[in-house]
Amino acid sequence: MCIGKHVRFILLLALLSGCVSRPIAHNLRKQAQPLTYTQATANPKTTTGTIVIWGGKIINTVNVTNSGEIFVLQLPLSRRGKPTSNDSAAQGRFIAVSPEFLDPAKYPVGSLVTVAGQLNGVRNERQQNVFYRYPLLDVKQIYLW
């Protein structure tokens, strides 16, 4: 009788640990640096090439001739890697750049996304009447929540 309880307990732990998995591949999580959005925008030359995992809310999805881009309102990530839904916690915006077509129907405005990628400088884009500095993140993996 006691053995049955232990087996059920072990199975329950195994089941629960499966629910805590993270959306980004283990090898990318190992390579990623704990670089903040603020650090990346302050020092784009020294942070270029750094692997990071950032996330947030999709603002826009745009495709050009040879790539797709997702404009993201950066939000803090939970321990599981999911962006919070608190827009007031945003530090800024970034662009996830992919060599592939990114279907706006698959990546709609307002969706939460986690992106692992390599920083590749910043791009100035017009945001209403001012220029905004967007860190560029060359996509290695995207997870749509």
C-alpha positions as CSV (number, residue, x, y, z in Angstrom):
1,M,0.0,0.0,0.0
2,C,2.8,2.4,0.9
3,I,4.6,1.7,-2.4
4,G,1.5,2.6,-4.4
5,K,1.4,6.0,-2.7
6,H,5.1,6.6,-3.5
7,V,4.6,5.7,-7.1
8,R,1.6,8.0,-7.4
9,F,3.6,10.8,-5.8
10,I,6.5,10.3,-8.2
11,L,4.1,10.2,-11.2
12,L,2.4,13.4,-10.0
13,L,5.8,15.2,-9.6
14,A,6.8,14.1,-13.1
15,L,3.6,15.4,-14.5
16,L,3.9,18.7,-12.7
17,S,7.5,19.2,-13.8
18,G,6.4,18.7,-17.4
19,C,4.1,21.7,-17.0
20,V,6.9,24.0,-16.0
21,S,8.9,23.5,-19.2
22,R,10.2,26.7,-20.9
23,P,9.4,27.6,-24.5
24,I,13.0,28.4,-25.6
25,A,15.4,25.5,-26.4
26,H,17.8,24.6,-23.6
27,N,20.9,25.4,-25.7
28,L,19.7,28.9,-26.4
29,R,18.9,29.5,-22.7
30,K,22.5,28.4,-21.9
31,Q,23.9,30.9,-24.4
32,A,21.6,33.8,-23.5
33,Q,23.0,36.6,-21.4
34,P,20.9,38.5,-18.8
35,L,21.2,41.7,-20.8
36,T,18.4,44.2,-20.2
37,Y,16.7,46.2,-22.9
38,T,18.1,49.4,-21.3
39,Q,21.7,48.0,-21.5
40,A,21.3,47.0,-25.1
41,T,20.0,50.4,-26.2
42,A,22.6,52.3,-24.2
43,N,25.5,50.3,-25.7
44,P,24.5,48.9,-29.1
45,K,28.1,48.5,-30.4
46,T,29.3,46.5,-27.3
47,T,26.2,44.4,-27.1
48,T,26.0,43.4,-30.8
49,G,26.3,39.6,-31.1
50,T,25.0,38.9,-27.7
51,I,22.3,36.2,-27.4
52,V,19.3,37.3,-25.3
53,I,15.8,36.1,-24.6
54,W,13.2,38.9,-24.6
55,G,9.5,39.0,-24.9
56,G,6.5,41.2,-25.0
57,K,3.4,42.1,-26.9
58,I,3.3,42.2,-30.7
59,I,2.7,45.7,-32.0
60,N,3.1,45.0,-35.7
61,T,4.2,42.3,-38.1
62,V,5.8,43.4,-41.4
63,N,7.4,41.5,-44.3
64,V,9.9,42.9,-46.7
65,T,11.7,41.3,-49.7
66,N,14.1,39.1,-47.8
67,S,12.8,39.0,-44.2
68,G,10.0,39.3,-41.8
69,E,9.9,41.6,-38.8
70,I,7.9,41.6,-35.6
71,F,7.7,44.9,-33.7
72,V,7.4,44.1,-30.0
73,L,6.6,46.1,-26.9
74,Q,9.2,44.7,-24.5
75,L,7.7,43.2,-21.3
76,P,9.4,41.4,-18.4
77,L,9.4,37.6,-18.6
78,S,8.1,35.3,-15.9
79,R,10.3,32.4,-14.6
80,R,8.6,30.2,-17.3
81,G,9.6,32.8,-20.0
82,K,6.2,34.2,-20.6
83,P,5.8,37.9,-21.0
84,T,3.7,39.7,-18.3
85,S,0.6,41.3,-19.6
86,N,1.3,44.6,-17.7
87,D,2.1,47.2,-20.4
88,S,3.1,49.7,-17.8
89,A,6.2,47.5,-17.0
90,A,7.5,47.9,-20.6
91,Q,11.0,49.3,-21.0
92,G,10.6,50.0,-24.7
93,R,10.3,48.3,-28.1
94,F,12.4,46.0,-30.2
95,I,12.3,44.4,-33.6
96,A,12.6,40.6,-34.0
97,V,14.1,40.1,-37.5
98,S,13.7,36.7,-39.3
99,P,15.0,35.6,-42.6
100,E,11.6,34.0,-43.2
101,F,8.2,35.3,-44.0
102,L,6.2,36.0,-40.8
103,D,2.5,35.6,-41.5
104,P,0.7,38.5,-39.8
105,A,-2.3,36.1,-39.3
106,K,0.0,33.8,-37.2
107,Y,1.6,36.7,-35.4
108,P,-1.3,39.1,-34.8
109,V,-1.2,42.4,-33.0
110,G,-1.7,42.0,-29.3
111,S,-0.3,38.5,-29.0
112,L,2.4,37.7,-26.5
113,V,5.7,36.3,-27.8
114,T,9.0,35.2,-26.4
115,V,12.1,35.6,-28.7
116,A,15.6,34.2,-28.5
117,G,18.0,35.9,-30.7
118,Q,21.3,37.7,-31.4
119,L,21.4,41.4,-30.9
120,N,22.4,43.2,-34.1
121,G,22.6,46.9,-33.3
122,V,19.7,49.4,-33.3
123,R,17.5,51.0,-36.0
124,N,16.0,54.4,-35.9
125,E,12.3,54.3,-37.0
126,R,9.8,57.1,-37.0
127,Q,7.3,56.7,-34.2
128,Q,4.7,59.4,-34.9
129,N,6.7,62.7,-34.8
130,V,10.0,61.4,-33.3
131,F,12.6,58.8,-34.1
132,Y,12.7,55.8,-31.9
133,R,15.7,53.5,-31.4
134,Y,14.7,49.9,-31.8
135,P,17.2,47.2,-30.8
136,L,17.3,44.6,-33.6
137,L,17.1,40.9,-32.5
138,D,18.1,38.4,-35.2
139,V,15.7,35.5,-34.5
140,K,17.0,32.1,-33.4
141,Q,13.6,30.9,-32.0
142,I,10.2,32.5,-31.5
143,Y,7.5,31.2,-29.2
144,L,4.0,32.5,-29.6
145,W,1.8,32.2,-26.4
